[in-house]
Each structure stands twice: as C-alpha cells, then as structure tokens.
Amino acid sequence: MSHFTLLAAALLMIGILLVVVSVVAMIGFIYMINYMNGYMGMMHGVPTSYGLVIPIIFLIVGIAIIISVILAARQPAPNQPQRETINDSILRLLPEQERRVMEYLEKSGGEAFQYQVARDLAMSKVKSWRIIKRLEEKGLVEIVKIRGRNVVKIRGSNEKEGASS
C-alpha cells in the first residue's frame, strides 16, 4: 500500500470522525436546550445558538476533508503514465474478430498470453494466432516470446513506459 493511500485513509477517518463528533455535539446541545426549555441560568441575553458554532465548524471541516480525499482519489497519480486507449475510429475499421481481440487486450491492461485470448474469446489456437498475426502485420500489436509462450502486446503501450524509465 502506498503512502498516499495510507494518508488518504487516515484523512478520511479523521473527516468521518469530525462529522460524527459534530453531529453528536449538535444533537446533545439541541436536546439540552429542549430539556431546559430555553432557560440558560446566568446566560440571559446570550443567544442559545452560540453553542452550535464549534460543532458546525467541525462539521464543515470534516465534510471538506472527506470531499477533498474523494476528489484526490479519483485523479490518477502524477508519477504513473497514463496509457492511451485504442482509438475508436481504428477499431471501427477492423473486422469484428480483430476488434474483439483488440478490445480484449485493452481490457487486459494492454497485453495477454495468446492462449488466454483464445480461451476467453472462445477461439481455436490456430484462429487466434491468425488474427493476432494480421493485427501484427497492421502494426497494432507485437508478439513477444516468454518461456515458449506468445505474449501479445498492444504496440506503443510499452514504448512510452520504456522511454520514461
């Protein structure tokens, strides 16, 4: 787990704690005012709503922390390169089976073993190999041998990572 996720989890817990404490304090204060029927003893002339100032500030700060953590978690980390998705106009030009293979590779993070493509798309090994070879000829994928198995990678997805290392 990275430092950011630990920090985000801690901040989220602090925000939730602030919201819960402030809500409990407001409910307790309102209960106290109703119990005393508005009589505050020696506090004549002081509005009773002043007792809600601190809990409302805690509530606002807690909600602000929670919202900022959620918004920060939605944004990608700045040190991780974003991989571009396959252009939809290119996919529309491909035959259906080639498009299915490209979409499968996209969902698999840009690469997969050939046997996985064949298995998950319900194709024979020969048929999947022919489709992958056509995609390689078109310059869309590259085939890399790893321990005697073919790994099919979307072309360009690793070139950017290699350039940044």
N, C-alpha and C positions, 0 to 999 in steps of 0.2 A: 504494500500500500504506500502510495507516495505521500510526501509531506503535505501537499496541497489537499489531498482527500482527508488526511487526519485533521488538518487545520479547519477544513470546511465542516467536518463532522463536529468538531469542538465548538465552532462558532454557531452551528445550527442548534446544538444542545443549549448553548448559552441563550440564544434568541428564544427558544421554546421556554426555557426556564424563566426568562424575564416576562414573557407573555403570561405564563401561568401564575407567577407571583403577583403580577399587577392585577390580573382578573380576580384572584382570591382576595387581595387587599381591597379592591373596589367593592366586591360583594360584602366583605366584612364591614367596611365603612358604611355602606348603604344599610346593612342590617342594624348597625349600631345607631344610626340616625333614626331609623324607624322605631327601634326599641325605646329610644329616649324621647320619642315624639317631638323631635326638633329641639329639645331643651339641652343646652350645652353648658349649663352651670355658669361659670365665670366668663364665658366667651360671648357675652352679649355684644352685638354689633359686628361680629366677625362672621362672614358668610360661611355656611357649613360646607360649601363645595370646595373650600381650600384644602380639605383633607383628601381630595381626589387628584390634586396636582401631581404629586410624586408618582402614584400608580399610573396615571395617564402618560407621564413621561417615560416610565419603564415600558409601558405597552407600545408606545411609538418606537422606541429604540429597539425593542425585541422584534417587532414586525419589520423594521428596516433591516436588521441583521438577517432575518430569515429570507427576505426578498433578495438581498444582495448575494447571499450564499447560493440561492437557487439560480439567479441570473449568471453568476460566475461559473457554476457547474455546467450550464448549458453551452458556454463558449469553449471551443477547443483550446487545449494547452498551446501556448505560443511556441514551444520548442519542438512540437510534433508536426511534421509536414503533412499537409492535407493532400490526400491522393485525389486527383481529379476523377470524376466519374466518366464513363464512356459516353461520348456524345450521342444523344438520341437520334440525330439525323443519320449517323453512321449505322446505328442499329437498325433503323428502318430500311436501309438499303440491303441488308443481309438477308439471305434466305432464312426461313423460320428456324431450322435446326442450328445453324450457325449463331443466330441471335440468342437461342436458348442457352447455348454453351457460353457465349459472352456474358449473358446475364447471370448465369451460374457462377462464373469466375468472379464477376463483380461482387456478388453476394458472399463469396468465399474469401473476400479480402484481397482479390487480385491474382490468386494462384490456387491451384489444386492439383492433385495427382490425377493422371489420366483415368485410372481405374475408378476414382471417385466420381468423375464426370460421367463415365459410362454407367456406373451403378445408380447414381442419383437421378440421372435423366432417362433411365430405362433404355439404354442403347447397348448394342453389342460392342465389344472392344474394337473390332475392325471398323465399324461405322463411326465410333467416336474418334478413332485415330484418323480416319479420312477427313472428318470435319475439322479436326484440330490442325491437320496438315494444310487444309485450304485456308484456314484462318492465319496460319503462319506465312503462307505464300502471299497473303494480302497485307502482311506486316502488322497484324493486330495482336498476335501472341508470339511468344517464343517458347521453345521446348528445351528443358534442361534435364539432363540425366542425373539422378541422385540415387546411388546404390542400386543401379539397374532399373529404376522406375522413372517414368516420364513425369516431370512436373511441368504443368502448363501455366505460364505466367502472362498476364496482360502486358503487352510491350509498353514500356515507358513508366510503369509503376515503380520499378526498381532503379531505373536510371536516375530519377530525381533523388531517391534515398542515397544512392551511391555518391552523387555529386555533393550532397550536404555533409557526408561523413569525412 
